[in-house]
Amino acid sequence: MKNSQVNYCISITKLPLSSVNSTLELLDAGATIPFIARYRKEWTGNLDELQIEEIKKASDKFRELEKRKEAIIKSIEEQGKLTDELKNKIIDCVDLVLLEDIYLPFKQKRTTKGLQAKVKGLEPLARMMMTQNLTDLDSAAEQFLTDKVNSTDDAIKGAKDIIAEWINENEYIRRNIRWIFERKAIIFSSLIKGKEIEGEKFRDYFEWSEPLKRIPSHRYLAILRGESEGFLRCKIAIEEEEALEKIEQSIVKTNYQALKIELQSAIKDAYKRLISASIETEFKNTFKLKADEEAISVFAENLRQLLLAPPLGQKNIMAIDPGFKSGCKVVCLNNLGDLVYNETIYPHPPQNQSALAAKKINTIVSRYKIEAIAIGNGTAGRETERFIQKMRFNELVEVFVVNESGASIYSASKVARDEFPEFDVTVRGAISIGRRLMDPLAELVKIDAKSIGVGQYQHDVDQKSLKEGLDRVVESCVNRVGVDVNSASQHLLQYVSGLGPQLAQRIVAFRTENGKFTSRKELQNVKGMGAKSFEQSAGFLRISNGKNPLDNSAVHPERYDLVKKMAKSVGSNVVDLIRNEVVIDQLKLEQFIDEGIGLPTLTDLKLELKKPARDPRKAIKRFEFDQTISKVSDLKVGMILPGLVTNITNFGAFVDVGVKQDGLVHISHLANHFVANPNEVVTIQQAVKVKVIEVDESRNRIQLSMKEV
């Protein structure tokens, strides 16, 4: 099975044999994708996380295929119909769809027309018709008249029902029809009568058709949503005449006209009643799976960019969750993210207590030595930003607008209640906004990724696959940045390679009971931290001001002795070597190559020694919207405005220009040249210049362009 698994993964991924084989061995031994990509480069041939993930997906698919084969073999064996030839055919099959074709004749069925005809004893007649040696069909049919078969017409009709099912179960025929579907299928959508008003949002698809192979994933998911909500009918079909002709070429060999007509009738029945519906469902499911994968991929990439957004770092922060009637909730966080003060101000209508609010803000900024203010971008966000921007403080205070998508989900969650049981949702929401500015990654991991608002049809895709895909992204980002084991929350720690929720909880409990960790080695004292968990997690956990300076780096403990040798080779020690680029550049890496260590790992070590625990995230930059614009009615065609990219889809990017409604830059308007993938041009939270090309206030839609701006 091992060789079959490796060969299957190679056929799917097109990666080298040695890389696939080693990666599978590491995965089977319990290694995580981040660990393999970072610390086992020589084993895999320097594969990145995406390539390792491809191998894992292929391996999972192979196991699913093998499991299905076992079930099919067992089922056929129990029926007493399993031959050596059939068993080998099943074992050699590498496609799940073709495997189901092989199994179809043996699949336990409910009562069908064909089965009823067989009970009446008409199977021999069906075989005579299929062999096509007959010269008198009526005479042959007369032999099968019984008290259950009253006429030759009834006999022939029953035989045709059996033949129709044989045609449906024919692997070769199904493969040929599938081939036509792959190349020529058309997808149609139409309005369900009487649903015009209710289904207005699906108006574009009331009468729609296009080649199935060309339909983009977002359009397919939109049509399926319209169908599931009861507004549209969706059908996938090919030209019936071509399908019937293809089947007839395989079946009809006789020149006997009467028999030929009956066989053509059985073929038409088989196609219309059985084959077309079955393969249409198959293609609907296949394209749904493909659309899901693309949508999840888009969501995952957006999430990755958002999680790796620039952090402000450890500063004293005032966070404001804006509002009109209920006021603006104000909280102050110290440089560790702890809540030190909260207040509510009412600078906007209906209270209009702007003077009192300004006085409070000034006092708070001074008392808590506030260095930055984070303002949520929801209701009253722009108004609150302008209110704060007008103020003058004694010290420099930077003002940032923070995307608050999902903050309300967090504030009502168990996680938030556990963190701040004595405060209500408004305070928790404001805290989340402030912490997002300080460290987006550490705060966003507490929120269900689906609620962050950077997806495409996330509610329409397979939810299990979506969760798995997004969890992998969170895990990748957390391990790429690294985690301070003495300050990280349980929710952040659980995404560290090799840990998980239970071990993360135990680490926090151990830290609470025994004080801060002073070395990575002490992690082995945590209950449940076995050798494997320590191996997988240690390199991603940081300990600042610990006993060993390497504990605050991405150097894995298994390489500490090697680093000592490297330092000794240039007449230094580990402490003096770290950050000493002149001395580090004197290292001759080739002399440290052995069976388990090659240049990829040694190069990583060299870079890490130069900049230990370096944060891969960029430095944060302030952004300001056009202060003359605050609502959709302020927009005019031709305006050129600054904006922030908030979401990226296959069909374009959504940009916030400061009017509470994001505008769409269609993919055709992202650049002056052809764009195949919006991610090639824009990233989440990127500052861009856009031109307003259309404003539809009634539908709350804004069309923007980045061409020639």
GICOR-V134955 format. One record per backbone hydrogen bond with DSSP energy under -0.5 kcal/mol. CO is the residue of the C=O (numbers start at 1). NH is the residue of the N-H. If there is no record, write none. Layout:
co:CO nh:NH
co:CO nh:NH
This chain:
co:1 nh:5
co:2 nh:6
co:3 nh:7
co:4 nh:8
co:5 nh:9
co:6 nh:10
co:7 nh:11
co:8 nh:12
co:9 nh:13
co:10 nh:14
co:16 nh:20
co:17 nh:21
co:18 nh:22
co:19 nh:23
co:20 nh:24
co:21 nh:25
co:22 nh:26
co:23 nh:27
co:24 nh:28
co:25 nh:29
co:26 nh:31
co:27 nh:30
co:32 nh:36
co:33 nh:37
co:34 nh:38
co:35 nh:39
co:36 nh:40
co:40 nh:44
co:41 nh:45
co:41 nh:46
co:48 nh:52
co:49 nh:53
co:50 nh:54
co:51 nh:55
co:52 nh:56
co:53 nh:57
co:54 nh:58
co:55 nh:59
co:56 nh:60
co:57 nh:61
co:58 nh:62
co:59 nh:63
co:60 nh:64
co:61 nh:65
co:62 nh:66
co:63 nh:67
co:64 nh:68
co:65 nh:69
co:66 nh:70
co:67 nh:71
co:68 nh:72
co:69 nh:73
co:70 nh:74
co:71 nh:75
co:72 nh:76
co:73 nh:77
co:74 nh:78
co:75 nh:79
co:76 nh:81
co:77 nh:80
co:81 nh:83
co:83 nh:87
co:84 nh:88
co:85 nh:89
co:86 nh:90
co:87 nh:91
co:88 nh:92
co:89 nh:93
co:90 nh:93
co:95 nh:99
co:96 nh:100
co:97 nh:101
co:98 nh:102
co:99 nh:103
co:100 nh:104
co:101 nh:105
co:103 nh:106
co:103 nh:107
co:104 nh:107
co:112 nh:116
co:113 nh:117
co:114 nh:118
co:115 nh:119
co:116 nh:120
co:117 nh:122
co:118 nh:121
co:122 nh:126
co:123 nh:127
co:124 nh:128
co:125 nh:129
co:126 nh:130
co:127 nh:131
co:128 nh:132
co:128 nh:133
co:136 nh:140
co:137 nh:141
co:138 nh:142
co:139 nh:143
co:140 nh:143
co:141 nh:144
co:142 nh:145
co:148 nh:150
co:149 nh:146
co:151 nh:155
co:152 nh:156
co:153 nh:157
co:154 nh:158
co:155 nh:159
co:156 nh:160
co:157 nh:161
co:158 nh:162
co:159 nh:163
co:160 nh:164
co:161 nh:165
co:162 nh:166
co:163 nh:167
co:164 nh:168
co:165 nh:169
co:167 nh:170
co:169 nh:171
co:170 nh:174
co:171 nh:175
co:172 nh:176
co:173 nh:177
co:174 nh:178
co:175 nh:179
co:176 nh:180
co:177 nh:181
co:178 nh:182
co:179 nh:183
co:180 nh:184
co:181 nh:185
co:185 nh:212
co:186 nh:188
co:186 nh:237
co:187 nh:210
co:188 nh:235
co:189 nh:208
co:190 nh:233
co:191 nh:193
co:192 nh:195
co:195 nh:199
co:197 nh:200
co:199 nh:202
co:200 nh:203
co:202 nh:205
co:203 nh:206
co:205 nh:208
co:206 nh:191
co:208 nh:189
co:210 nh:187
co:211 nh:214
co:211 nh:215
co:212 nh:215
co:216 nh:220
co:217 nh:221
co:218 nh:222
co:219 nh:223
co:220 nh:224
co:221 nh:225
co:222 nh:226
co:223 nh:227
co:224 nh:228
co:225 nh:229
co:226 nh:231
co:226 nh:232
co:227 nh:230
co:231 nh:192
co:233 nh:190
co:235 nh:188
co:237 nh:186
co:239 nh:243
co:240 nh:244
co:241 nh:245
co:242 nh:246
co:243 nh:247
co:244 nh:248
co:245 nh:249
co:246 nh:250
co:247 nh:250
co:247 nh:251
co:248 nh:252
co:251 nh:253
co:255 nh:257
co:256 nh:260
co:257 nh:261
co:258 nh:262
co:259 nh:263
co:260 nh:264
co:261 nh:265
co:262 nh:266
co:263 nh:267
co:264 nh:268
co:265 nh:269
co:266 nh:270
co:267 nh:271
co:268 nh:272
co:269 nh:273
co:269 nh:274
co:270 nh:274
co:270 nh:275
co:271 nh:276
co:274 nh:278
co:275 nh:279
co:276 nh:280
co:277 nh:281
co:278 nh:282
co:279 nh:283
co:280 nh:284
co:281 nh:285
co:282 nh:286
co:283 nh:287
co:284 nh:288
co:285 nh:289
co:286 nh:290
co:287 nh:291
co:288 nh:292
co:289 nh:293
co:290 nh:294
co:291 nh:295
co:292 nh:296
co:293 nh:297
co:294 nh:298
co:295 nh:299
co:296 nh:300
co:297 nh:301
co:298 nh:302
co:299 nh:303
co:300 nh:304
co:301 nh:305
co:302 nh:306
co:303 nh:307
co:304 nh:308
co:306 nh:309
co:311 nh:620
co:313 nh:315
co:315 nh:317
co:316 nh:371
co:316 nh:372
co:317 nh:319
co:317 nh:333
co:318 nh:374
co:319 nh:331
co:320 nh:322
co:320 nh:376
co:321 nh:329
co:324 nh:327
co:327 nh:329
co:328 nh:330
co:328 nh:345
co:329 nh:321
co:330 nh:343
co:331 nh:319
co:332 nh:340
co:332 nh:341
co:333 nh:317
co:334 nh:337
co:338 nh:334
co:341 nh:332
co:343 nh:330
co:345 nh:328
co:346 nh:353
co:348 nh:351
co:348 nh:352
co:352 nh:354
co:353 nh:357
co:354 nh:358
co:355 nh:359
co:356 nh:360
co:357 nh:361
co:358 nh:362
co:359 nh:363
co:360 nh:364
co:361 nh:365
co:362 nh:366
co:363 nh:367
co:364 nh:368
co:365 nh:370
co:366 nh:369
co:371 nh:398
co:372 nh:318
co:373 nh:375
co:373 nh:400
co:374 nh:320
co:375 nh:402
co:378 nh:381
co:380 nh:384
co:381 nh:385
co:382 nh:386
co:383 nh:387
co:384 nh:388
co:385 nh:389
co:386 nh:390
co:388 nh:391
co:398 nh:373
co:400 nh:375
co:400 nh:402
co:402 nh:377
co:404 nh:407
co:406 nh:410
co:407 nh:411
co:408 nh:412
co:410 nh:413
co:410 nh:416
co:413 nh:417
co:414 nh:418
co:415 nh:419
co:416 nh:420
co:420 nh:423
co:424 nh:428
co:425 nh:429
co:426 nh:430
co:427 nh:431
co:428 nh:432
co:429 nh:433
co:430 nh:434
co:431 nh:435
co:432 nh:436
co:433 nh:437
co:434 nh:438
co:435 nh:439
co:437 nh:312
co:438 nh:313
co:439 nh:443
co:440 nh:444
co:441 nh:445
co:443 nh:446
co:444 nh:447
co:448 nh:451
co:449 nh:452
co:450 nh:453
co:457 nh:460
co:457 nh:461
co:462 nh:466
co:463 nh:467
co:464 nh:468
co:465 nh:469
co:466 nh:470
co:467 nh:471
co:468 nh:472
co:469 nh:473
co:470 nh:474
co:471 nh:475
co:472 nh:476
co:473 nh:477
co:474 nh:478
co:475 nh:479
co:476 nh:480
co:477 nh:481
co:478 nh:482
co:483 nh:485
co:483 nh:542
co:484 nh:487
co:484 nh:488
co:489 nh:493
co:490 nh:494
co:492 nh:495
co:493 nh:496
co:494 nh:500
co:496 nh:499
co:500 nh:504
co:501 nh:505
co:502 nh:506
co:503 nh:507
co:504 nh:508
co:505 nh:509
co:506 nh:510
co:507 nh:511
co:508 nh:512
co:509 nh:513
co:510 nh:514
co:511 nh:515
co:518 nh:547
co:519 nh:522
co:520 nh:523
co:521 nh:524
co:522 nh:525
co:523 nh:526
co:526 nh:529
co:528 nh:530
co:530 nh:534
co:531 nh:535
co:532 nh:536
co:533 nh:537
co:534 nh:538
co:537 nh:540
co:537 nh:541
co:538 nh:541
co:540 nh:483
co:542 nh:485
co:543 nh:546
co:547 nh:549
co:548 nh:551
co:549 nh:552
co:550 nh:553
co:551 nh:543
co:556 nh:559
co:557 nh:560
co:559 nh:563
co:560 nh:564
co:561 nh:565
co:562 nh:566
co:563 nh:567
co:564 nh:568
co:565 nh:569
co:566 nh:570
co:567 nh:570
co:567 nh:572
co:568 nh:571
co:573 nh:577
co:574 nh:578
co:577 nh:580
co:579 nh:581
co:580 nh:584
co:581 nh:585
co:583 nh:586
co:584 nh:587
co:587 nh:589
co:588 nh:591
co:589 nh:592
co:590 nh:593
co:597 nh:594
co:598 nh:602
co:599 nh:603
co:600 nh:604
co:601 nh:605
co:602 nh:606
co:603 nh:607
co:604 nh:608
co:605 nh:609
co:606 nh:610
co:607 nh:611
co:609 nh:579
co:611 nh:614
co:614 nh:616
co:626 nh:629
co:631 nh:634
co:632 nh:635
co:636 nh:639
co:639 nh:641
co:639 nh:692
co:641 nh:690
co:643 nh:688
co:644 nh:656
co:645 nh:685
co:647 nh:654
co:649 nh:652
co:651 nh:667
co:652 nh:649
co:653 nh:665
co:654 nh:646
co:654 nh:647
co:655 nh:657
co:655 nh:663
co:656 nh:644
co:663 nh:655
co:663 nh:665
co:664 nh:666
co:664 nh:704
co:665 nh:653
co:666 nh:669
co:667 nh:670
co:669 nh:706
co:677 nh:680
co:678 nh:681
co:678 nh:682
co:683 nh:686
co:686 nh:645
co:688 nh:643
co:690 nh:641
co:691 nh:693
co:691 nh:705
co:692 nh:638
co:694 nh:703
co:695 nh:697
co:696 nh:700
co:696 nh:701
co:701 nh:696
co:702 nh:664
co:702 nh:704
co:703 nh:693
co:703 nh:694
co:704 nh:666
co:705 nh:691
co:706 nh:709
